[in-house]
Amino acid sequence: MSGLQLGGPAPDFTLRDQFGQDVTLSSFRGRKAVALVFYPYAFSGVCTGEMAGIRERLAEFLTFDTEVLAISCDPMFALRAFSDSDGLNFPLLSDFWPHGEVARAYDVFDERAGCPRRSSYVVDRAGTVRWAVHNAMPEGRDLDEHLRQLREAAE
């Protein structure tokens, strides 16, 4: 891992979502805790299951105090097709160009595969990294832990 530390500042970024709208992490500062969910590829089996798990529990992830942002290196148009095909109505952000810049800032970019490793961070309202998990498989207990950490960061 790089210098990204729990309790330290979350690297800020602006990425385009599946609709071409800019989303800036720091725009949530002072308002919401944010779950950043890095995933390798749209339309891949495990990633599709993981995003479906978030979709099925979206009311728990998206509240007045919390937000979820899913990040991959897929191009915006692929993310739009993925979103439309799977009914993913939360922000899917494209870290396509410069390729993997945000994933690198969070030390989750796999240089060999050219995509982010499956990793999640919770950033509190102050913009501080409060929790991280790397290479977790998308099981129900993982989403429960994501939600628990997100709620704690929103307090």
DSSP file (Angstrom, degrees, kcal/mol; ACC not computed):
  #  RESIDUE AA STRUCTURE BP1 BP2  ACC     N-H-->O    O-->H-N    N-H-->O    O-->H-N    TCO  KAPPA ALPHA  PHI   PSI    X-CA   Y-CA   Z-CA
    1    1 A M              0   0    0      0, 0.0   106,-0.1     0, 0.0   107,-0.1   0.000 360.0 360.0 360.0 154.7    0.0    0.0    0.0
    2    2 A S        -     0   0    0    104,-0.1   103,-0.0   105,-0.1   104,-0.0   0.126 360.0 -63.4 -88.0-153.8    1.1    3.6   -0.6
    3    3 A G  S    S+     0   0    0      2,-0.1     2,-0.5     0, 0.0    -1,-0.0   0.414  90.7 123.1 -78.6   2.3    0.9    6.5    1.8
    4    4 A L        -     0   0    0    101,-0.1     2,-0.4     4,-0.0     6,-0.1  -0.542  45.7-173.6 -68.3 119.1   -2.9    6.4    1.9
    5    5 A Q    >   -     0   0    0     -2,-0.5     3,-2.0     4,-0.2   124,-0.3  -0.887  31.7-109.6-121.0 143.9   -3.7    6.0    5.6
    6    6 A L  T 3  S+     0   0    0     -2,-0.4   124,-0.2     1,-0.3   126,-0.0  -0.523 112.5  28.6 -62.3 136.9   -6.8    5.4    7.6
    7    7 A G  T 3  S+     0   0    0    122,-3.7    -1,-0.3     1,-0.4   123,-0.1   0.342 104.9 104.4  88.4  -6.2   -7.4    8.7    9.5
    8    8 A G  S <  S-     0   0    0     -3,-2.0   121,-3.0   121,-0.2    -1,-0.4  -0.470  83.3 -73.4 -99.2 174.7   -5.8   10.7    6.7
    9    9 A P  B     -A  128   0A   0      0, 0.0   119,-0.2     0, 0.0    -4,-0.2  -0.418  44.0-121.7 -70.5 141.3   -7.3   12.8    4.0
   10   10 A A        -     0   0    0    117,-2.9     2,-0.1    -2,-0.1    96,-0.1  -0.683  34.4-107.5 -78.3 130.5   -9.1   11.1    1.1
   11   11 A P        -     0   0    0      0, 0.0     2,-0.1     0, 0.0    -1,-0.1  -0.400  38.0-128.8 -58.2 128.6   -7.6   12.1   -2.3
   12   12 A D        +     0   0    0     -2,-0.1     2,-0.3    13,-0.1    12,-0.0  -0.414  35.3 168.1 -77.8 156.9  -10.0   14.4   -4.0
   13   13 A F        -     0   0    0     -2,-0.1    12,-2.0     2,-0.0     2,-0.4  -0.984  31.1-143.9-160.0 160.4  -11.1   13.7   -7.6
   14   14 A T  E     +B   24   0B   0     -2,-0.3     2,-0.3    10,-0.2    10,-0.2  -0.985  30.1 167.3-129.4 122.6  -13.6   14.6  -10.2
   15   15 A L  E     -B   23   0B   0      8,-2.4     8,-2.8    -2,-0.4     2,-0.3  -0.922  35.3-109.6-130.8 157.1  -14.8   11.8  -12.5
   16   16 A R  E     -BC  22  94B   0     78,-0.6    78,-2.7    -2,-0.3     6,-0.2  -0.683  29.8-141.3 -86.9 140.1  -17.7   11.5  -15.0
   17   17 A D    >   -     0   0    0      4,-2.6     3,-2.1    -2,-0.3    76,-0.2  -0.253  40.3 -82.5 -88.0-176.1  -20.6    9.3  -14.2
   18   18 A Q  T 3  S+     0   0    0     74,-0.5    62,-0.1     1,-0.3    75,-0.1   0.600 130.9  52.0 -66.2 -10.5  -22.5    7.1  -16.6
   19   19 A F  T 3  S-     0   0    0      2,-0.2    -1,-0.3    73,-0.1     3,-0.1   0.341 120.7-104.3-105.6   4.3  -24.5   10.1  -17.8
   20   20 A G  S <  S+     0   0    0     -3,-2.1     2,-0.4     1,-0.3    -2,-0.1   0.577  76.2 137.7  85.0   9.7  -21.5   12.3  -18.5
   21   21 A Q        -     0   0    0      1,-0.0    -4,-2.6     2,-0.0    -1,-0.3  -0.720  56.4-117.5 -91.4 138.6  -22.0   14.4  -15.4
   22   22 A D  E     -B   16   0B   0     -2,-0.4     2,-0.4    -6,-0.2    -6,-0.2  -0.542  26.9-166.7 -72.6 136.1  -19.0   15.4  -13.3
   23   23 A V  E     -B   15   0B   0     -8,-2.8    -8,-2.4    -2,-0.2     2,-0.5  -0.996   1.5-165.0-125.0 124.4  -18.9   14.1   -9.7
   24   24 A T  E >   -B   14   0B   0     -2,-0.4     3,-1.4   -10,-0.2     4,-0.3  -0.940  16.6-146.4-113.8 126.3  -16.4   15.5   -7.3
   25   25 A L  G >  S+     0   0    0    -12,-2.0     3,-2.0    -2,-0.5     4,-0.3   0.913  98.5  57.0 -56.4 -45.9  -15.7   13.8   -4.0
   26   26 A S  G >  S+     0   0    0    -13,-0.3     3,-1.1     1,-0.3    -1,-0.3   0.651  88.0  77.2 -65.4 -13.4  -15.1   17.0   -2.1
   27   27 A S  G <  S+     0   0    0     -3,-1.4    -1,-0.3     1,-0.2    -2,-0.2   0.703  93.2  53.1 -68.0 -16.6  -18.6   18.2   -3.0
   28   28 A F  G X> S+     0   0    0     -3,-2.0     4,-2.6    -4,-0.3     3,-2.4   0.575  81.1 122.4 -90.5 -11.0  -19.9   15.8   -0.3
   29   29 A R  T <4 S+     0   0    0     -3,-1.1    97,-0.2    -4,-0.3    96,-0.1  -0.256  81.5  11.5 -58.1 132.8  -17.7   17.3    2.4
   30   30 A G  T 34 S+     0   0    0     95,-3.2    -1,-0.3     2,-0.2    96,-0.1   0.304 130.2  56.9  83.5  -9.4  -19.6   18.6    5.3
   31   31 A R  T <4 S+     0   0    0     -3,-2.4     2,-0.3     1,-0.3    -2,-0.2   0.745 105.9  12.6-118.9 -43.7  -22.8   16.9    4.0
   32   32 A K     <  -     0   0    0     -4,-2.6    -1,-0.3    93,-0.2     2,-0.3  -0.980  57.5-125.1-143.3 148.3  -22.4   13.2    3.5
   33   33 A A  E     -d   66   0B   0     32,-2.8    34,-1.8    -2,-0.3     2,-0.4  -0.697  37.3-146.1 -82.3 149.2  -20.2   10.2    4.3
   34   34 A V  E     -dE  67 123B   0     89,-2.9    89,-3.0    -2,-0.3     2,-0.6  -0.973  12.9-151.3-128.1 130.8  -19.2    8.4    1.0
   35   35 A A  E     -dE  68 122B   0     32,-2.7    34,-2.9    -2,-0.4     2,-0.6  -0.896  15.3-159.4 -94.0 120.6  -18.6    4.8    0.3
   36   36 A L  E     -dE  69 121B   0     85,-3.0    85,-2.2    -2,-0.6     2,-0.7  -0.911   7.3-169.5-100.7 119.1  -16.1    4.4   -2.6
   37   37 A V  E     -dE  70 120B   0     32,-2.7    34,-2.8    -2,-0.6     2,-0.4  -0.908   2.7-163.8-115.8 104.9  -16.5    1.0   -4.2
   38   38 A F  E     +dE  71 119B   0     81,-3.0    81,-1.4    -2,-0.7    34,-0.2  -0.728  14.1 175.3 -86.2 134.1  -13.7    0.2   -6.7
   39   39 A Y        -     0   0    0     32,-2.4    34,-0.3    -2,-0.4     3,-0.1  -0.986  31.0-128.6-140.2 149.7  -14.5   -2.7   -9.0
   40   40 A P  S    S+     0   0    0      0, 0.0    33,-0.6     0, 0.0     2,-0.4   0.966  76.5   1.3 -66.1 -58.7  -12.5   -4.2  -12.0
   41   41 A Y    >   -     0   0    0     31,-0.1     3,-1.2    74,-0.1     6,-0.2  -0.990  60.2-121.9-144.1 135.1  -14.9   -4.4  -14.9
   42   42 A A  T 3  S+     0   0    0     -2,-0.4     3,-0.1     1,-0.2    37,-0.1  -0.426 100.9  19.8 -62.1 146.7  -18.5   -3.7  -15.9
   43   43 A F  T 3  S+     0   0    0      1,-0.2    -1,-0.2    -2,-0.1     2,-0.2   0.393  90.5 129.3  71.5  -0.1  -20.4   -6.8  -17.1
   44   44 A S    <>  -     0   0    0     -3,-1.2     4,-2.8     1,-0.1    -1,-0.2  -0.568  68.9-114.2 -81.6 154.3  -18.0   -9.2  -15.5
   45   45 A G  H  > S+     0   0    0      1,-0.2     4,-1.9     2,-0.2     5,-0.1   0.906 110.5  39.3 -56.8 -53.2  -19.6  -11.9  -13.3
   46   46 A V  H  > S+     0   0    0      1,-0.2     4,-2.4     2,-0.2    -1,-0.2   0.920 118.1  48.6 -67.3 -43.0  -18.4  -10.9   -9.9
   47   47 A C  H  > S+     0   0    0      1,-0.2     4,-2.7     2,-0.2     5,-0.2   0.892 109.2  52.9 -64.9 -39.3  -18.7   -7.2  -10.5
   48   48 A T  H  X S+     0   0    0     -4,-2.8     4,-2.2     1,-0.2    -1,-0.2   0.921 111.1  47.5 -60.9 -43.2  -22.2   -7.6  -11.8
   49   49 A G  H  X S+     0   0    0     -4,-1.9     4,-2.0    -5,-0.2    -2,-0.2   0.896 111.7  50.1 -63.9 -40.8  -23.1   -9.5   -8.6
   50   50 A E  H  X S+     0   0    0     -4,-2.4     4,-1.8     2,-0.2    -2,-0.2   0.932 112.5  45.6 -64.8 -46.3  -21.5   -6.9   -6.4
   51   51 A M  H  X S+     0   0    0     -4,-2.7     4,-2.7     1,-0.2    -1,-0.2   0.870 110.9  54.0 -66.3 -35.7  -23.2   -3.9   -8.1
   52   52 A A  H  X S+     0   0    0     -4,-2.2     4,-2.7    -5,-0.2    -1,-0.2   0.885 105.2  54.8 -64.1 -38.0  -26.6   -5.9   -8.0
   53   53 A G  H  X S+     0   0    0     -4,-2.0     4,-0.9     2,-0.2    -2,-0.2   0.905 110.3  45.1 -61.5 -41.4  -26.0   -6.3   -4.2
   54   54 A I  H >< S+     0   0    0     -4,-1.8     3,-0.7     2,-0.2     7,-0.2   0.928 111.9  52.9 -66.5 -44.3  -25.7   -2.5   -3.8
   55   55 A R  H >< S+     0   0    0     -4,-2.7     3,-1.4     1,-0.2     4,-0.2   0.915 107.5  51.4 -56.6 -44.3  -28.7   -1.9   -6.1
   56   56 A E  H 3< S+     0   0    0     -4,-2.7    -1,-0.2     1,-0.3    -2,-0.2   0.734 120.0  35.0 -67.2 -21.9  -30.8   -4.3   -4.0
   57   57 A R  T XX S+     0   0    0     -4,-0.9     3,-1.7    -3,-0.7     4,-1.2   0.015  79.4 126.6-117.9  26.4  -29.8   -2.4   -0.8
   58   58 A L  H <>  +     0   0    0     -3,-1.4     4,-3.3     1,-0.3     3,-0.3   0.834  65.7  62.5 -58.3 -37.0  -29.6    1.1   -2.3
   59   59 A A  H 34 S+     0   0    0      1,-0.2    -1,-0.3    -4,-0.2    -2,-0.1   0.778 105.9  48.3 -61.3 -24.3  -32.0    2.6    0.3
   60   60 A E  H <4 S+     0   0    0     -3,-1.7    -1,-0.2    -6,-0.2    -2,-0.2   0.791 116.0  42.3 -84.0 -28.9  -29.4    1.7    2.9
   61   61 A F  H  < S+     0   0    0     -4,-1.2     2,-0.8    -3,-0.3    -2,-0.2   0.867 111.9  54.4 -83.6 -39.3  -26.5    3.1    1.0
   62   62 A L  S  < S+     0   0    0     -4,-3.3     2,-0.2    -5,-0.2    -1,-0.2  -0.848  72.5 135.0-103.7 107.0  -28.1    6.4   -0.3
   63   63 A T  S    S-     0   0    0      3,-1.5     3,-0.2    -2,-0.8    -3,-0.1  -0.699  72.9 -85.2-132.3-174.7  -29.6    8.4    2.6
   64   64 A F  S    S+     0   0    0     -2,-0.2     3,-0.0     1,-0.2    -2,-0.0   0.768 131.6  35.5 -64.0 -23.9  -29.6   12.0    3.6
   65   65 A D  S    S+     0   0    0    -33,-0.1   -32,-2.8     1,-0.0     2,-0.3   0.495 116.7  51.3-108.7  -6.9  -26.3   11.4    5.3
   66   66 A T  E     -d   33   0B   0    -34,-0.3    -3,-1.5    -3,-0.2     2,-0.3  -0.935  51.3-174.0-138.7 156.5  -24.6    8.9    3.0
   67   67 A E  E     -d   34   0B   0    -34,-1.8   -32,-2.7    -2,-0.3     2,-0.4  -0.970  13.5-146.0-142.7 152.8  -23.7    8.3   -0.7
   68   68 A V  E     -d   35   0B   0     -2,-0.3     2,-0.4   -34,-0.2   -32,-0.2  -0.992  11.9-174.5-123.5 134.6  -22.2    5.5   -2.7
   69   69 A L  E     -d   36   0B   0    -34,-2.9   -32,-2.7    -2,-0.4     2,-0.4  -0.987   9.8-157.0-127.6 119.6  -19.9    6.0   -5.7
   70   70 A A  E     -df  37  92B   0     21,-2.4    23,-3.8    -2,-0.4     2,-0.4  -0.834  13.8-164.8 -98.6 133.2  -18.8    3.0   -7.7
   71   71 A I  E     +df  38  93B   0    -34,-2.8   -32,-2.4    -2,-0.4     2,-0.3  -0.968  18.6 151.9-127.8 128.9  -15.5    3.4   -9.7
   72   72 A S  E     - f   0  94B   0     21,-2.1    23,-3.1    -2,-0.4    24,-0.1  -0.883  50.1-115.0-138.6 174.0  -14.0    1.4  -12.5
   73   73 A C  S    S+     0   0    0    -33,-0.6    21,-0.1   -34,-0.3   -32,-0.1   0.268  74.3 122.3 -94.4  10.9  -11.7    2.2  -15.5
   74   74 A D  S    S-     0   0    0     19,-0.2    22,-0.4   -34,-0.1    -2,-0.2  -0.406  73.1 -98.6 -68.2 149.3  -14.4    1.4  -18.0
   75   75 A P    >>  -     0   0    0      0, 0.0     4,-2.0     0, 0.0     3,-0.6  -0.331  33.7-108.9 -66.3 154.2  -15.3    4.2  -20.4
   76   76 A M  H 3> S+     0   0    0      1,-0.2     4,-2.1     2,-0.2     5,-0.1   0.846 117.8  54.6 -52.1 -40.7  -18.4    6.3  -19.6
   77   77 A F  H 3> S+     0   0    0      1,-0.2     4,-2.0     2,-0.2    -1,-0.2   0.866 107.0  50.1 -68.3 -35.0  -20.4    4.7  -22.5
   78   78 A A  H <> S+     0   0    0     -3,-0.6     4,-2.5     2,-0.2    -1,-0.2   0.886 110.0  51.8 -66.6 -38.2  -19.8    1.2  -21.2
   79   79 A L  H  X S+     0   0    0     -4,-2.0     4,-2.8     2,-0.2    -2,-0.2   0.873 107.5  52.2 -66.2 -35.9  -20.9    2.3  -17.8
   80   80 A R  H  X S+     0   0    0     -4,-2.1     4,-2.7     2,-0.2     5,-0.2   0.927 111.3  46.3 -64.9 -43.8  -24.1    3.7  -19.2
   81   81 A A  H  X S+     0   0    0     -4,-2.0     4,-2.7     2,-0.2    -2,-0.2   0.906 114.0  49.0 -64.1 -41.3  -24.8    0.4  -21.0
   82   82 A F  H  X S+     0   0    0     -4,-2.5     4,-2.2     2,-0.2     6,-0.3   0.922 112.8  47.9 -62.0 -46.2  -24.0   -1.5  -17.7
   83   83 A S  H  X>S+     0   0    0     -4,-2.8     5,-1.9     2,-0.2     4,-1.0   0.930 115.4  43.9 -61.1 -48.6  -26.2    0.8  -15.7
   84   84 A D  H  <5S+     0   0    0     -4,-2.7     3,-0.3     1,-0.2    -2,-0.2   0.908 114.9  49.0 -64.7 -43.0  -29.1    0.5  -18.2
   85   85 A S  H  <5S+     0   0    0     -4,-2.7    -1,-0.2     1,-0.2    -2,-0.2   0.857 122.5  31.2 -66.6 -36.7  -28.8   -3.2  -18.6
   86   86 A D  H  <5S-     0   0    0     -4,-2.2    -1,-0.2    -5,-0.2    -2,-0.2   0.336 105.8-115.9-108.6   6.1  -28.6   -4.0  -14.8
   87   87 A G  T  <5 +     0   0    0     -4,-1.0     2,-1.1    -3,-0.3    -3,-0.2   0.890  50.5 168.4  63.6  39.8  -30.8   -1.2  -13.5
   88   88 A L      < +     0   0    0     -5,-1.9     2,-0.4    -6,-0.3    -1,-0.2  -0.748   9.3 177.5 -90.5 100.1  -28.0    0.4  -11.6
   89   89 A N        +     0   0    0     -2,-1.1    -1,-0.1    -3,-0.1    -5,-0.0  -0.303  50.0  83.1-105.0  49.2  -29.4    3.8  -10.5
   90   90 A F  S    S-     0   0    0     -2,-0.4     2,-0.2   -23,-0.0   -21,-0.1  -0.927  95.3 -68.9-138.5 163.0  -26.4    5.1   -8.5
   91   91 A P        -     0   0    0      0, 0.0   -21,-2.4     0, 0.0     2,-0.6  -0.339  40.8-171.5 -64.3 123.1  -23.3    6.8   -9.7
   92   92 A L  E     - f   0  70B   0     -2,-0.2   -74,-0.5   -23,-0.2     2,-0.4  -0.972  18.5-154.1-108.0 114.6  -20.9    4.6  -11.7
   93   93 A L  E     - f   0  71B   0    -23,-3.8   -21,-2.1    -2,-0.6     2,-0.7  -0.737   7.0-136.2-101.6 139.8  -17.8    6.7  -12.2
   94   94 A S  E     +Cf  16  72B   0    -78,-2.7   -78,-0.6    -2,-0.4     3,-0.3  -0.829  20.3 177.9 -98.2 114.7  -15.3    6.3  -15.1
   95   95 A D      > +     0   0    0    -23,-3.1     5,-3.0    -2,-0.7     6,-0.3  -0.243  45.2 124.9-100.1  39.9  -11.6    6.4  -14.2
   96   96 A F  T   5 +     0   0    0    -22,-0.4    -1,-0.2     1,-0.2     3,-0.1   0.902  54.2  61.0 -72.5 -44.9  -10.8    5.8  -17.9
   97   97 A W  T   5S+     0   0    0      1,-0.4    -1,-0.2    -3,-0.3     2,-0.1  -0.986 107.0  27.2-146.1 132.4   -8.6    8.7  -18.6
   98   98 A P  T > 5S-     0   0    0      0, 0.0     3,-2.2     0, 0.0    -1,-0.4   0.474 120.0-113.1 -58.3 132.4   -6.0    9.4  -17.5
   99   99 A H  T 3 5S-     0   0    0      1,-0.3    -3,-0.2    -3,-0.1    -2,-0.2  -0.151  83.6 -14.5 -55.2 114.7   -6.3    5.7  -17.1
  100  100 A G  T 3><S+     0   0    0     -5,-3.0     4,-2.7   -28,-0.1    -1,-0.3   0.634  85.3 141.6  74.2  16.0   -6.6    4.6  -13.5
  101  101 A E  H <> S+     0   0    0     -3,-2.2     4,-1.9    -6,-0.3    -2,-0.1   0.903  76.3  40.7 -58.6 -44.0   -5.5    7.9  -12.0
  102  102 A V  H  > S+     0   0    0     -4,-0.3     4,-1.7     2,-0.2    -1,-0.2   0.915 113.6  53.1 -72.4 -42.5   -8.0    7.8   -9.1
  103  103 A A  H  4>S+     0   0    0      1,-0.2     5,-3.0     2,-0.2     6,-0.7   0.891 110.1  49.7 -58.5 -38.4   -7.4    4.1   -8.5
  104  104 A R  H ><5S+     0   0    0     -4,-2.7     3,-1.7     3,-0.2    -1,-0.2   0.914 106.1  55.1 -65.4 -42.1   -3.7    4.8   -8.3
  105  105 A A  H 3<5S+     0   0    0     -4,-1.9    -1,-0.2     1,-0.3    -2,-0.2   0.825 112.3  43.7 -60.6 -30.5   -4.3    7.7   -5.8
  106  106 A Y  T 3<5S-     0   0    0     -4,-1.7    -1,-0.3    -5,-0.1    -2,-0.2   0.314 114.8-121.0 -95.6   7.0   -6.2    5.1   -3.7
  107  107 A D  T < 5S+     0   0    0     -3,-1.7    -3,-0.2    -5,-0.2    -2,-0.1   0.849  84.0 109.4  58.0  40.8   -3.5    2.5   -4.2
  108  108 A V      < +     0   0    0     -5,-3.0     9,-3.6    -6,-0.1     2,-0.4   0.277  37.5 119.7-124.8   9.2   -5.8    0.0   -5.8
  109  109 A F  E     -H  116   0C   0     -6,-0.7     2,-0.9     7,-0.3     3,-0.1  -0.650  53.6-147.3 -81.7 127.9   -4.8    0.0   -9.4
  110  110 A D  E  >> -H  115   0C   0      5,-3.0     4,-2.4    -2,-0.4     5,-1.1  -0.836   8.9-165.9 -93.4 104.2   -3.5   -3.3  -10.7
  111  111 A E  T  45S+     0   0    0     -2,-0.9    -1,-0.2     1,-0.2    -2,-0.0   0.863  85.5  52.1 -60.5 -38.5   -0.9   -2.4  -13.3
  112  112 A R  T  45S+     0   0    0      1,-0.2    -1,-0.2    -3,-0.1    -2,-0.0   0.912 119.2  33.4 -66.6 -43.0   -0.8   -5.9  -14.8
  113  113 A A  T  45S-     0   0    0      2,-0.2    -2,-0.2    -3,-0.0    -1,-0.2   0.667 100.7-131.1 -88.8 -18.0   -4.5   -6.1  -15.4
  114  114 A G  T  <5S+     0   0    0     -4,-2.4    -3,-0.2     1,-0.3    -2,-0.1   0.792  73.9  85.8  74.1  28.1   -5.1   -2.4  -16.1
  115  115 A C  E   <S-H  110   0C   0     -5,-1.1    -5,-3.0    -7,-0.1    -1,-0.3  -0.948  84.7 -82.5-150.3 167.0   -8.0   -2.1  -13.7
  116  116 A P  E     -H  109   0C   0      0, 0.0    -7,-0.3     0, 0.0     2,-0.2  -0.443  41.9-119.5 -71.4 148.6   -8.7   -1.4  -10.0
  117  117 A R        -     0   0    0     -9,-3.6     2,-0.7    -2,-0.1   -79,-0.1  -0.589  45.7 -87.1 -77.2 152.1   -8.6   -4.2   -7.5
  118  118 A R  S    S+     0   0    0     -2,-0.2    17,-3.9    16,-0.1    18,-0.5  -0.498  76.9 142.0 -63.8 109.1  -11.8   -4.9   -5.8
  119  119 A S  E     -EG  38 134B   0    -81,-1.4   -81,-3.0    -2,-0.7     2,-0.3  -0.982  34.1-157.2-151.0 153.6  -11.6   -2.4   -2.8
  120  120 A S  E     -EG  37 133B   0     13,-2.8    13,-2.2    -2,-0.3     2,-0.3  -0.990   4.5-170.8-137.8 148.5  -13.8   -0.1   -0.8
  121  121 A Y  E     -EG  36 132B   0    -85,-2.2   -85,-3.0    -2,-0.3     2,-0.5  -0.966  14.3-146.3-130.6 148.8  -13.2    3.0    1.3
  122  122 A V  E     -EG  35 131B   0      9,-2.3     8,-3.1    -2,-0.3     9,-1.2  -0.987  15.2-166.2-114.2 126.0  -15.5    4.9    3.6
  123  123 A V  E     -EG  34 129B   0    -89,-3.0   -89,-2.9    -2,-0.5     6,-0.2  -0.948  14.4-138.8-111.6 126.1  -14.8    8.7    3.6
  124  124 A D    >   -     0   0    0      4,-2.6     3,-2.2    -2,-0.5    30,-0.1  -0.155  34.1 -89.8 -79.5 178.5  -16.4   10.6    6.5
  125  125 A R  T 3  S+     0   0    0     28,-0.9   -95,-3.2     1,-0.3   -94,-0.3   0.755 126.4  57.6 -60.9 -25.2  -18.1   14.0    6.2
  126  126 A A  T 3  S-     0   0    0    -97,-0.2    -1,-0.3   -96,-0.1   -97,-0.1   0.497 120.9-106.0 -84.2  -3.3  -14.8   15.7    6.9
  127  127 A G  S <  S+     0   0    0     -3,-2.2  -117,-2.9     1,-0.3     2,-0.4   0.698  74.4 140.1  86.9  20.4  -13.1   14.0    4.0
  128  128 A T  B     -A    9   0A   0   -119,-0.2    -4,-2.6    -4,-0.1     2,-0.6  -0.801  59.2-117.5-100.7 137.3  -11.1   11.6    6.1
  129  129 A V  E     +G  123   0B   0   -121,-3.0  -122,-3.7    -2,-0.4  -121,-0.2  -0.631  39.3 170.0 -72.3 115.7  -10.6    7.9    5.2
  130  130 A R  E     +     0   0B   0     -8,-3.1     2,-0.3    -2,-0.6    -1,-0.2   0.716  58.3   8.3-101.2 -25.9  -12.3    6.0    8.0
  131  131 A W  E     -G  122   0B   0     -9,-1.2    -9,-2.3     2,-0.0     2,-0.3  -0.993  57.1-175.3-157.8 148.7  -12.3    2.4    6.8
  132  132 A A  E     -G  121   0B   0     -2,-0.3     2,-0.3   -11,-0.2   -11,-0.2  -0.995   4.8-176.2-148.1 148.6  -10.9    0.3    3.9
  133  133 A V  E     -G  120   0B   0    -13,-2.2   -13,-2.8    -2,-0.3     2,-0.4  -0.987  12.7-157.4-142.8 140.4  -11.2   -3.2    2.7
  134  134 A H  E     -G  119   0B   0     -2,-0.3   -15,-0.3   -15,-0.2   -16,-0.1  -0.952  67.2  -0.9-125.6 140.1   -9.3   -4.8   -0.2
  135  135 A N  S    S+     0   0    0    -17,-3.9     2,-0.2    -2,-0.4   -16,-0.2   0.738  80.9 162.2  60.1  27.3  -10.0   -7.8   -2.4
  136  136 A A        -     0   0    0    -18,-0.5    -1,-0.2    -3,-0.1    -3,-0.0  -0.541  37.8-127.0 -75.1 142.0  -13.2   -8.6   -0.6
  137  137 A M        -     0   0    0     -2,-0.2     2,-2.0     1,-0.1     5,-0.2  -0.658  31.0-103.8 -85.3 147.9  -15.6  -10.8   -2.4
  138  138 A P        +     0   0    0      0, 0.0     2,-0.3     0, 0.0    -1,-0.1  -0.492  64.3 145.4 -79.4  82.2  -19.2   -9.5   -2.7
  139  139 A E    >>  -     0   0    0     -2,-2.0     4,-1.7     1,-0.1     3,-0.8  -0.757  63.5-103.7-110.5 162.9  -21.0  -11.5   -0.1
  140  140 A G  H 3> S+     0   0    0     -2,-0.3     4,-2.1     1,-0.3     5,-0.1   0.861 120.5  55.4 -53.8 -39.8  -23.9  -10.3    2.0
  141  141 A R  H 3> S+     0   0    0      1,-0.2     4,-2.0     2,-0.2    -1,-0.3   0.843 103.9  55.4 -66.4 -31.0  -21.7   -9.9    5.1
  142  142 A D  H <> S+     0   0    0     -3,-0.8     4,-2.5     2,-0.2    -1,-0.2   0.925 108.3  47.2 -65.5 -43.8  -19.3   -7.6    3.1
  143  143 A L  H  X S+     0   0    0     -4,-1.7     4,-2.6     1,-0.2    -2,-0.2   0.879 109.3  55.1 -64.9 -36.7  -22.2   -5.3    2.2
  144  144 A D  H  X S+     0   0    0     -4,-2.1     4,-2.4    -5,-0.2    -1,-0.2   0.923 109.8  46.0 -60.4 -43.5  -23.3   -5.4    5.9
  145  145 A E  H  X S+     0   0    0     -4,-2.0     4,-2.5     2,-0.2     5,-0.2   0.899 110.6  53.4 -67.9 -40.1  -19.8   -4.2    7.0
  146  146 A H  H  X S+     0   0    0     -4,-2.5     4,-2.4     1,-0.2    -2,-0.2   0.949 112.3  45.2 -55.2 -49.0  -19.8   -1.5    4.2
  147  147 A L  H  X S+     0   0    0     -4,-2.6     4,-2.6     2,-0.2    -2,-0.2   0.896 111.1  52.2 -65.6 -40.9  -23.1   -0.2    5.5
  148  148 A R  H  X S+     0   0    0     -4,-2.4     4,-2.1     1,-0.2    -1,-0.2   0.935 113.2  44.5 -61.0 -45.7  -22.0   -0.3    9.2
  149  149 A Q  H  X S+     0   0    0     -4,-2.5     4,-2.1     2,-0.2    -2,-0.2   0.882 112.5  52.1 -67.0 -38.3  -18.8    1.6    8.5
  150  150 A L  H  X S+     0   0    0     -4,-2.4     4,-1.4    -5,-0.2    -2,-0.2   0.919 109.7  48.7 -63.6 -44.8  -20.7    4.1    6.3
  151  151 A R  H  X S+     0   0    0     -4,-2.6     4,-0.7     1,-0.2     3,-0.2   0.910 110.8  50.7 -62.1 -42.8  -23.3    4.8    9.0
  152  152 A E  H >< S+     0   0    0     -4,-2.1     3,-0.7     1,-0.2    -1,-0.2   0.889 109.0  51.4 -62.0 -38.9  -20.6    5.3   11.6
  153  153 A A  H 3< S+     0   0    0     -4,-2.1   -28,-0.9     1,-0.2    -1,-0.2   0.776 106.1  55.8 -69.0 -25.9  -18.8    7.7    9.3
  154  154 A A  H 3<        0   0    0     -4,-1.4    -1,-0.2    -3,-0.2    -2,-0.2   0.640 360.0 360.0 -80.1 -15.0  -22.0    9.7    8.9
  155  155 A E    <<        0   0    0     -4,-0.7    -1,-0.2    -3,-0.7    -2,-0.1   0.492 360.0 360.0 -73.9 360.0  -22.5   10.2   12.6
